[in-house]
Amino acid sequence: MYPQTHDIPSFAIPSAYLSGESSARRRSHDLTPHAASVREYAFGDSISRIHWNSTARLGKLMSKEFDLGLSSDVWLLVDLHRDVQAGDLDESTDEYAVSIAASLAGKYLDAQLPAGLVAYGDQRYMLQAETGAGQFDRIMEFLAMSKAEGDTSLEQLLPMEEQLWGYHSALVVITSSHHLEWVSALKELTRRRVRIAVILLDGQSFGGMFDTMSVIPELYDVGISPYVVRQGDSIPVALSRTYTMHDAAPEAAS
């Protein structure tokens, strides 16, 4: 079953401010003058991009992949490390995480922005940033297949995949991790001018033992104001504004 998606018009996606060229090349589902490679046909590809010679040789539909040169990329990073999850079934941190990622993928791709996905769950799931309806279907399929059984923590994942993100890349991290070490890894990315948004799933609100909110001061020190989603929240409302110290004040007083 595909994850639930939400219309999240008020989420301030980092890529909205991007323009010009980036240091990372990307592929496109849009037709351009230069075919860079051939890959298996994917749902949503137009008939005009089928590479008939390769299709005949391999006995299956193959599509041409076009190189757009240098451009901006948007990445969704879903933390599926098993040790930081909480809750059950639909009311679990991992279900909220994949639902948010699916919603963001739709938002980015509707805006004609290339979106990519990285998630370390029961296996490594990675899709290079591309545009087009076929890309949305592939992201949804990966999110539906993924399981929150990963043994790679977020602080381990970020250095392993950092080559994916260059100047002008935007990265949205969706996590319930209470570990402080991954914030340090994000700091290195900000030094490389990667634009970063963080969506924290408050593990304790899902019945978890660990305090996800403890990383917020560290994020502030890096210059990142996170979004916070708790169990039972309306995701569009929760993603309409970032979390501030004013939000924390009533909790501190109680």
C-alpha positions as a Python dict, from the first residue, in 0.01 Angstrom:
ca = {
    (1, 'M'): (0, 0, 0),
    (2, 'Y'): (132, 342, -94),
    (3, 'P'): (183, 596, 185),
    (4, 'Q'): (-82, 855, 254),
    (5, 'T'): (-11, 1194, 101),
    (6, 'H'): (-112, 1541, 217),
    (7, 'D'): (-133, 1880, 53),
    (8, 'I'): (123, 2090, 243),
    (9, 'P'): (110, 2435, 81),
    (10, 'S'): (270, 2622, 372),
    (11, 'F'): (587, 2415, 399),
    (12, 'A'): (882, 2635, 308),
    (13, 'I'): (1087, 2405, 90),
    (14, 'P'): (1456, 2505, 79),
    (15, 'S'): (1473, 2460, -297),
    (16, 'A'): (1220, 2737, -351),
    (17, 'Y'): (1508, 2981, -316),
    (18, 'L'): (1743, 2802, -554),
    (19, 'S'): (1838, 2937, -892),
    (20, 'G'): (2121, 2905, -1138),
    (21, 'E'): (2347, 2606, -1163),
    (22, 'S'): (2473, 2354, -910),
    (23, 'S'): (2784, 2143, -897),
    (24, 'A'): (2592, 1818, -940),
    (25, 'R'): (2458, 1684, -1268),
    (26, 'R'): (2107, 1540, -1282),
    (27, 'R'): (1899, 1338, -1523),
    (28, 'S'): (1559, 1439, -1652),
    (29, 'H'): (1236, 1294, -1780),
    (30, 'D'): (1209, 1604, -2000),
    (31, 'L'): (1337, 1559, -2354),
    (32, 'T'): (1656, 1752, -2429),
    (33, 'P'): (1893, 1738, -2727),
    (34, 'H'): (2145, 1509, -2559),
    (35, 'A'): (2076, 1146, -2462),
    (36, 'A'): (2326, 1053, -2193),
    (37, 'S'): (2238, 689, -2123),
    (38, 'V'): (1974, 417, -2150),
    (39, 'R'): (1775, 262, -1864),
    (40, 'E'): (1475, 36, -1820),
    (41, 'Y'): (1140, 184, -1914),
    (42, 'A'): (952, 333, -1617),
    (43, 'F'): (584, 410, -1584),
    (44, 'G'): (525, 768, -1699),
    (45, 'D'): (792, 769, -1971),
    (46, 'S'): (666, 897, -2305),
    (47, 'I'): (678, 671, -2613),
    (48, 'S'): (911, 920, -2781),
    (49, 'R'): (1192, 846, -2538),
    (50, 'I'): (1200, 468, -2593),
    (51, 'H'): (1537, 351, -2727),
    (52, 'W'): (1423, 99, -2986),
    (53, 'N'): (1764, -54, -3066),
    (54, 'S'): (1827, -138, -2700),
    (55, 'T'): (1467, -257, -2662),
    (56, 'A'): (1511, -503, -2950),
    (57, 'R'): (1853, -620, -2829),
    (58, 'L'): (1750, -675, -2466),
    (59, 'G'): (1395, -794, -2524),
    (60, 'K'): (1241, -534, -2290),
    (61, 'L'): (1146, -170, -2313),
    (62, 'M'): (1438, 66, -2258),
    (63, 'S'): (1421, 446, -2229),
    (64, 'K'): (1670, 715, -2317),
    (65, 'E'): (1795, 925, -2027),
    (66, 'F'): (1873, 1287, -2098),
    (67, 'D'): (2138, 1498, -1936),
    (68, 'L'): (2028, 1850, -1839),
    (69, 'G'): (2379, 1952, -1742),
    (70, 'L'): (2419, 2144, -1419),
    (71, 'S'): (2108, 2219, -1216),
    (72, 'S'): (1955, 2221, -868),
    (73, 'D'): (1856, 1903, -685),
    (74, 'V'): (1618, 1839, -397),
    (75, 'W'): (1664, 1536, -172),
    (76, 'L'): (1439, 1366, 82),
    (77, 'L'): (1626, 1170, 350),
    (78, 'V'): (1405, 936, 553),
    (79, 'D'): (1561, 795, 871),
    (80, 'L'): (1445, 433, 906),
    (81, 'H'): (1696, 327, 1173),
    (82, 'R'): (1510, 71, 1382),
    (83, 'D'): (1650, 192, 1716),
    (84, 'V'): (1486, 536, 1698),
    (85, 'Q'): (1134, 437, 1595),
    (86, 'A'): (826, 446, 1819),
    (87, 'G'): (454, 374, 1793),
    (88, 'D'): (260, 103, 1611),
    (89, 'L'): (120, 54, 1261),
    (90, 'D'): (-27, 374, 1115),
    (91, 'E'): (45, 565, 1436),
    (92, 'S'): (421, 512, 1427),
    (93, 'T'): (713, 741, 1355),
    (94, 'D'): (814, 549, 1043),
    (95, 'E'): (463, 564, 895),
    (96, 'Y'): (446, 938, 956),
    (97, 'A'): (795, 973, 805),
    (98, 'V'): (713, 800, 478),
    (99, 'S'): (381, 987, 454),
    (100, 'I'): (564, 1318, 494),
    (101, 'A'): (827, 1215, 238),
    (102, 'A'): (559, 1116, -11),
    (103, 'S'): (379, 1446, 41),
    (104, 'L'): (699, 1644, -8),
    (105, 'A'): (785, 1447, -321),
    (106, 'G'): (451, 1544, -468),
    (107, 'K'): (505, 1907, -372),
    (108, 'Y'): (852, 1926, -524),
    (109, 'L'): (764, 1743, -843),
    (110, 'D'): (445, 1946, -895),
    (111, 'A'): (670, 2251, -883),
    (112, 'Q'): (885, 2098, -1159),
    (113, 'L'): (1177, 2052, -921),
    (114, 'P'): (1391, 1737, -943),
    (115, 'A'): (1344, 1524, -631),
    (116, 'G'): (1562, 1240, -503),
    (117, 'L'): (1525, 995, -216),
    (118, 'V'): (1762, 829, 31),
    (119, 'A'): (1645, 589, 303),
    (120, 'Y'): (1832, 319, 491),
    (121, 'G'): (1573, 71, 611),
    (122, 'D'): (1576, -304, 553),
    (123, 'Q'): (1802, -209, 261),
    (124, 'R'): (1945, 104, 100),
    (125, 'Y'): (1684, 288, -104),
    (126, 'M'): (1822, 558, -331),
    (127, 'L'): (1672, 740, -628),
    (128, 'Q'): (1870, 1007, -809),
    (129, 'A'): (1694, 1342, -827),
    (130, 'E'): (1475, 1365, -1136),
    (131, 'T'): (1154, 1530, -1250),
    (132, 'G'): (838, 1385, -1398),
    (133, 'A'): (536, 1173, -1308),
    (134, 'G'): (741, 856, -1337),
    (135, 'Q'): (973, 981, -1063),
    (136, 'F'): (681, 1031, -825),
    (137, 'D'): (565, 675, -890),
    (138, 'R'): (914, 538, -823),
    (139, 'I'): (944, 734, -496),
    (140, 'M'): (603, 610, -384),
    (141, 'E'): (699, 252, -468),
    (142, 'F'): (1025, 275, -273),
    (143, 'L'): (853, 428, 29),
    (144, 'A'): (583, 159, 19),
    (145, 'M'): (846, -118, 9),
    (146, 'S'): (1074, 24, 277),
    (147, 'K'): (1073, -114, 630),
    (148, 'A'): (1203, 62, 941),
    (149, 'E'): (1451, -216, 1011),
    (150, 'G'): (1771, -30, 932),
    (151, 'D'): (2091, -80, 1128),
    (152, 'T'): (2254, 235, 991),
    (153, 'S'): (2204, 542, 1210),
    (154, 'L'): (2146, 888, 1069),
    (155, 'E'): (2490, 1005, 1186),
    (156, 'Q'): (2645, 715, 992),
    (157, 'L'): (2428, 765, 686),
    (158, 'L'): (2501, 1133, 629),
    (159, 'P'): (2879, 1102, 573),
    (160, 'M'): (2826, 790, 359),
    (161, 'E'): (2595, 975, 117),
    (162, 'E'): (2732, 1329, 135),
    (163, 'Q'): (2869, 1310, -220),
    (164, 'L'): (2508, 1325, -345),
    (165, 'W'): (2464, 1682, -225),
    (166, 'G'): (2656, 1972, -369),
    (167, 'Y'): (2638, 2348, -390),
    (168, 'H'): (2273, 2453, -441),
    (169, 'S'): (2140, 2111, -335),
    (170, 'A'): (1849, 2111, -90),
    (171, 'L'): (1812, 1836, 170),
    (172, 'V'): (1506, 1761, 383),
    (173, 'V'): (1585, 1528, 676),
    (174, 'I'): (1291, 1342, 832),
    (175, 'T'): (1385, 1170, 1157),
    (176, 'S'): (1287, 1077, 1512),
    (177, 'S'): (1649, 1034, 1621),
    (178, 'H'): (1756, 1175, 1957),
    (179, 'H'): (2126, 1134, 1878),
    (180, 'L'): (2321, 1459, 1877),
    (181, 'E'): (2592, 1332, 1642),
    (182, 'W'): (2384, 1367, 1325),
    (183, 'V'): (2348, 1740, 1387),
    (184, 'S'): (2727, 1769, 1363),
    (185, 'A'): (2711, 1589, 1026),
    (186, 'L'): (2454, 1843, 905),
    (187, 'K'): (2686, 2123, 1013),
    (188, 'E'): (2943, 1998, 765),
    (189, 'L'): (2683, 2005, 488),
    (190, 'T'): (2581, 2363, 570),
    (191, 'R'): (2945, 2464, 531),
    (192, 'R'): (2921, 2333, 176),
    (193, 'R'): (2615, 2557, 124),
    (194, 'V'): (2367, 2270, 112),
    (195, 'R'): (2025, 2407, 210),
    (196, 'I'): (1877, 2195, 488),
    (197, 'A'): (1533, 2154, 644),
    (198, 'V'): (1474, 1915, 934),
    (199, 'I'): (1142, 1754, 1026),
    (200, 'L'): (1150, 1599, 1373),
    (201, 'L'): (900, 1332, 1472),
    (202, 'D'): (862, 1363, 1849),
    (203, 'G'): (927, 1003, 1954),
    (204, 'Q'): (790, 1044, 2306),
    (205, 'S'): (453, 1151, 2170),
    (206, 'F'): (442, 812, 1995),
    (207, 'G'): (517, 633, 2322),
    (208, 'G'): (892, 614, 2273),
    (209, 'M'): (1148, 628, 2552),
    (210, 'F'): (1390, 874, 2392),
    (211, 'D'): (1357, 1252, 2381),
    (212, 'T'): (1382, 1356, 2016),
    (213, 'M'): (1328, 1717, 2118),
    (214, 'S'): (1665, 1724, 2294),
    (215, 'V'): (1838, 1782, 1960),
    (216, 'I'): (1659, 2113, 1898),
    (217, 'P'): (1912, 2338, 2079),
    (218, 'E'): (2192, 2175, 1876),
    (219, 'L'): (1999, 2240, 1555),
    (220, 'Y'): (1951, 2604, 1654),
    (221, 'D'): (2326, 2632, 1706),
    (222, 'V'): (2377, 2516, 1347),
    (223, 'G'): (2121, 2770, 1226),
    (224, 'I'): (1839, 2522, 1156),
    (225, 'S'): (1489, 2576, 1294),
    (226, 'P'): (1317, 2237, 1267),
    (227, 'Y'): (959, 2145, 1202),
    (228, 'V'): (808, 1922, 1471),
    (229, 'V'): (538, 1660, 1416),
    (230, 'R'): (373, 1474, 1704),
    (231, 'Q'): (143, 1175, 1705),
    (232, 'G'): (-209, 1284, 1611),
    (233, 'D'): (-95, 1611, 1454),
    (234, 'S'): (-239, 1737, 1128),
    (235, 'I'): (69, 1707, 907),
    (236, 'P'): (-20, 2012, 692),
    (237, 'V'): (-60, 2223, 1008),
    (238, 'A'): (256, 2087, 1173),
    (239, 'L'): (456, 2165, 859),
    (240, 'S'): (318, 2515, 823),
    (241, 'R'): (579, 2671, 1055),
    (242, 'T'): (903, 2586, 1228),
    (243, 'Y'): (937, 2513, 1599),
    (244, 'T'): (1049, 2802, 1820),
    (245, 'M'): (1158, 2834, 2181),
    (246, 'H'): (822, 3002, 2245),
    (247, 'D'): (660, 2666, 2159),
    (248, 'A'): (874, 2496, 2422),
    (249, 'A'): (789, 2744, 2700),
    (250, 'P'): (453, 2593, 2806),
    (251, 'E'): (614, 2249, 2833),
    (252, 'A'): (898, 2384, 3042),
    (253, 'A'): (651, 2551, 3275),
    (254, 'S'): (435, 2240, 3318),
}
